Every structure is written in C-alpha cells, then in structure tokens.
Amino acid sequence: MTMRYQRQEIWLYLQFPLLSLEALLPELSPEQQSKPIAVISSEKNTQRVLCCNSQAGAWGIEPNLSISTALVLCPELMTLSRQPEKEQQQLQQLALLAYSFSPVVILPNERKQKSNNFKFSTRPLGLWLEISGCDKLFKGYNNLLQALAKKLQDQSISSVTGIAHNPMAAQLLCQPEFQCQLPTTTEIQQQLLSTNLSQLDCSTYQQQSFKRLGLNHVGDLLALSRSALSRRFDHQLMDIIAQLKNEKPFSARRFQPANSFRDVIQNTQGIFNKENLLFPMKTLLQRLCLYLSARYCHCRELEWHFEPLIGEAKTMKVQLSSRHNNWSDLLLLSRLQLERLELPRSIEQITLFSNQFIDVPQGSFNLDLFGEHHCSEQSSELIDRLNARLGIDALSRPTLNQDYLPEQASSLANIDKQTDDNPNKKSTAPQPLWLLTEPAPIQIRNQQLYWHQPLTIVSGPERICGNWWQTEQQRDYYLACDSSGARYWLFRETSSQRWFIHGLFS
C-alpha cells in the first residue's frame, strides 16, 4: 500500500513517561527525592502504580501494579497521590520550553484524557510540535532534536519522542527513547504500517473487534476500503484512520503563552529557614525564564508571596533596572532582598508572579564595537544589587533638568523616578564636568583677568539665558587658560559686567 501525503509536514510528539512524578518532586526535599517513590492513581476503587522513579524500579515496582503488591515488594516505598492539576501546570511549562523551538505547539485535549470509556491506562501525557521549516534556525533537524533533548535534560524531565508527517502518526510512533536523528519518509511509513493495533487509543470493544477480524497491524487496518471500515467501526476510529491517512486535518488549538506569569510551589511539611527557601525559588525562576524565552521578552519586576500555614502572608517585590533572562541573576537579587524580609516561622506555599514585561529590542544581543552595552549591563546589575540589599529609597542618580543655567541644569533624583534624560539643550560648546559650589569672582588687573594668576581668553563667548519668566539672567561664557595650560570655564554677567570662574576642566 502506498501512503498519500498532501505535504511533507514534520511533526514531533513529545511524551513524558514520568510527568506525574516529576510534577510533584519540587515539593519534596532532596533527601525524600532519593528514596523509592511511586505515584498512585485510583481506578474503580483500586489503587495502582502509575509511575515510579528508578530507585523504586530497582525493587521491582512497575506501572499498573497494585499498591498492596508494591508495598510488599518495597516496604520503604514512598507513595504519592496523583495530582492532575500539577501535571497540567508542568505540561504548560514544557509547552513553553517547546515554544522556543517551534511556533506550532499543541497540547492534548483534556476532555479526552478524562474519558471514562477506556480501561486503566498508563499512557503518559505529551504534546506536539510541528518542526517543519525550523531546521534553518538550528542548521538542521538533527541539531534541533539534540538541542531540545539537552534542554529537557537540563530541566530533569524524562522524555521520549515520535516523529511522523502528521500528529496522529507521530503519537502512534512514539519510541521508548528520545530520537535525535530524523527518520526518512520511507522509515516513517514502514514503522507506521508495522505498528501493532494495540497501540491505538480506542475502546476495549474496538480492540476485541480487531482480534475477531484478524487485524494485527495498522497496515492491515488502512488496507481496508472506506465502506468496509465504516460498517465495522465507530465514528471515533474513523476519525483516527482519516488523520493517519492525512484525509482529515488535526483540529486542535495552538498553544499561546499567557500574558502574565504565575506559578506556585507548595510544601505541606513547611519550610523553616530562608536557606531552604532558595531551592523552590530557584525552580520557580527557572520556569519564569522559560516563559520569558518563549515570549522573547524581559521582566521588569518580580513579586514573591510567602504564605504560612497559620498567619499573614508576606510579599516581596524585586524591581529590575535592566533586562534579565538569567535565573541565577534573578535568584541572587531575590536572595539579597530576602535577607531584609521578616518571614513567619514556617512557609507552606511560595508564589512567583510577574506581569511587567518589555519586548527584547532587535539587535540587543549584539555588543557594541567598544563594549558600551556591556558597561551599561554592568551598571544596571550593580543598581539591582544595591536596590535588593538597601532598598530603592537609598539610591539616587544625577538627572538633567529643563534649565539652561549650568548650576540648575542637573540634580539628584530617586533611581526609579522617570525623568527626561534628553532635555532641550542646544549648547555644543565644551563644558567642564565639575562646577564650583558658588561662582568665584575674578579680578581685573592691568586690563587682564586675574584669578590666582593671569588668565587668557581662548574661545567664546557663548550666551546662556535663564529664568526669563522671573528675573532674566544673561551670561557670556568663555574658555580661558593660565600660563601652565590649565583651562577654566568663566562667564561675564551682561547686566553688571562682572566676571566669575564657574568651573575647571580636568
């Protein structure tokens, strides 16, 4: 049989066999994570093992095993109840990670996952990516797959993949490992036709029908005519077959990142010191950075909420003066500010929230020839650290004012105050960085300017006017020097014709 493809799309199905367990691990201490752990799911008043870690697997624990049998095999087994809401939160985080590799990410339909018409299943959750055309960014599909595998490994996420030319086939061809090499069209077709029909996500009744008809592989099913299929199988299976043949599009809503970020980690046993808070805070910041990377933006403010079992919650805001997409920098700033915060005796829940974002400007990652961007980033990091340690009210910065008189043209303002750093000043003449606290009078001796020693005019004048709405002041500024070459900035008042030294050049 020849398979018919309308166009050569490439779909990757990411499956997460330990998602139910890995979604609960952030709530456990490192000591607890090292023990044999199994996630338990209830099905018709029967508790069975849904998944387990490698330590439990070494004791012979495996999926679909009853809880009583599992405890007999491993009396030290730590059992955790399955929490679907935690799984969905983790799946959203993984969708964010996948979104940085492909603009088309599709999450499974929750309604189908919760259907009660199927037998107890240990099939893990997953998501789809269409990677067609994404090879240019990564210089090849194999490089894309390897980069994605490393990202998931860095997040301590177990994953396997299936690759095909449509989403349904990709899910059906999911392999027991992560594929880092893109299979050919011929290999995909052969794998699909030889796949056992027991892998199809359909009811027990349909599986029994396959056996009665002597159908063992997907190829046997696809070889039947449409009329023969419609007489024997229900509408749901007909939809699956149509999607496998590319006769029906895969109708699902694309994933889009939310406009704000909010994530929570709970610890029912309580966290009793600030040092132990850092591990869950690190996890939340890593998730935030995934979100920022997916949306291609930077955050300007973090908001932490620390909620105790009993008592009033504490809130901590971390304001950022520059772009940050590095969780380690954000953790350092949060840690510095956490030292100044008084917390309740025990923290049960930690929440991270952020909705203050700015888009990443084009070319922002390209360094200037003379490293000016790097210097700017260093100064911003210093401001953020001082802010976290001392508080925003302890910081100030020089700003330019809308005034032409030099002594009134600048002032100190709060570091977070929005000011106009480009006032309407048209002067292009050289001016010294340092001004005298008060202009010093200049004597005239033998028709020559004298201030500690004779001064000679080098250039000028430049007229500056100020306070026209009150008492207008006009000054003519000059550049002068003495016999040793030192340069001075001086002016003459037009009203009194008196001379003053206003600044000195370095």
C-alpha positions, 0 to 999 in steps of 0.5 A: 500500500502506498501512503498519500501525503498532501505535504511533507509536514514534520511533526514531533510528539513529545511524551513524558513517561514520568510527568506525574512524578516529576510534577510533584518532586519540587515539593519534596526535599532532596533527601525524600527525592532519593528514596523509592517513590511511586505515584498512585492513581485510583481506578474503580476503587483500586489503587495502582502504580502509575509511575515510579522513579528508578530507585523504586524500579530497582525493587521491582515496582512497575506501572499498573501494579497494585499498591498492596503488591508494591508495598510488599515488594518495597516496604520503604516505598514512598507513595504519592497521590496523583495530582492532575492539576500539577501535571497540567501546570508542568505540561504548560511549562514544557509547552513553553520550553517547546515554544522556543523551538517551534511556533506550532505547539499543541497540547492534548485535549483534556476532555479526552484524557478524562474519558471514562470509556477506556480501561486503566491506562498508563499512557503518559501525557505529551504534546506536539510540535510541528518542526517543519521549516525550523531546521534553518534556525538550528542548521538542521533537524538533527541539531534541533532534536539534540538541542531540545533533548539537552534542554529537557535534560537540563530541566530533569524531565524524562522524555521520549519522542515520535516523529511522523508527517502528521500528529496522529502518526507521530503519537502512534510512533512514539519510541521508548527513547528520545530520537535525535536523528530524523527518520526518512519518509520511507522509515516513517511509513514502514514503522507506521504500517508495522505498528501493532493495533494495540497501540491505538487509543480506542475502546476495549470493544474496538480492540476485541473487534480487531482480534475477531477480524484478524487485524494485527497491524495498522497496515492491515487496518488502512488496507481496508476500503472506506465502506468496509471500515465504516460498517465495522467501526465507530465514528471515533476510529474513523476519525483516527484512520482519516488523520493517519491517512492525512484525509482529515486535518488535526483540529486542535488549538495552538498553544499561546503563552499567557500574558502574565506569569504565575506559578506556585510551589507548595510544601505541606511539611513547611519550610523553616529557614530562608536557606531552604527557601532558595531551592523552590525559588530557584525552580520557580525562576527557572520556569519564569525564564522559560516563559520569558524565552518563549515570549522573547521578552524581559521582566521588569519586576518580580513579586514573591508571596510567602504564605504560612500555614497559620498567619499573614502572608508576606510579599516581596517585590524585586524591581529590575533596572535592566533586562534579565533572562538569567535565573541565577541573576534573578535568584541572587537579587531575590536572595539579597532582598530576602535577607531584609524580609521578616518571614513567619516561622514556617512557609507552606506555599511560595508564589512567583508572579510577574506581569511587567514585561518589555519586548527584547529590542532587535539587535540587543544581543549584539555588543557594541564595537567598544563594549558600551552595552556591556558597561551599561549591563554592568551598571544596571546589575550593580543598581539591582544589587544595591536596590535588593540589599538597601532598598530603592529609597537609598539610591539616587542618580544625577538627572538633567533638568529643563534649565539652561543655567549650568548650576540648575541644569542637573540634580539628584533624583530617586533611581526609579523616578522617570525623568527626561534624560534628553532635555532641550539643550542646544549648547555644543560648546565644551563644558567642564564636568565639575562646577564650583559650589558658588561662582568665584569672582575674578579680578581685573588687573592691568586690563587682564583677568586675574584669578590666582594668576593671569588668565587668557581668553581662548574661545567664546563667548557663548550666551546662556539665558535663564529664568526669563519668566522671573528675573532674566539672567544673561551670561557670556561664557568663555574658555580661558587658560593660565600660563601652565595650560590649565583651562577654566570655564568663566562667564561675564554677567551682561547686566553688571559686567562682572566676571566669575570662574564657574568651573575647571576642566580636568 
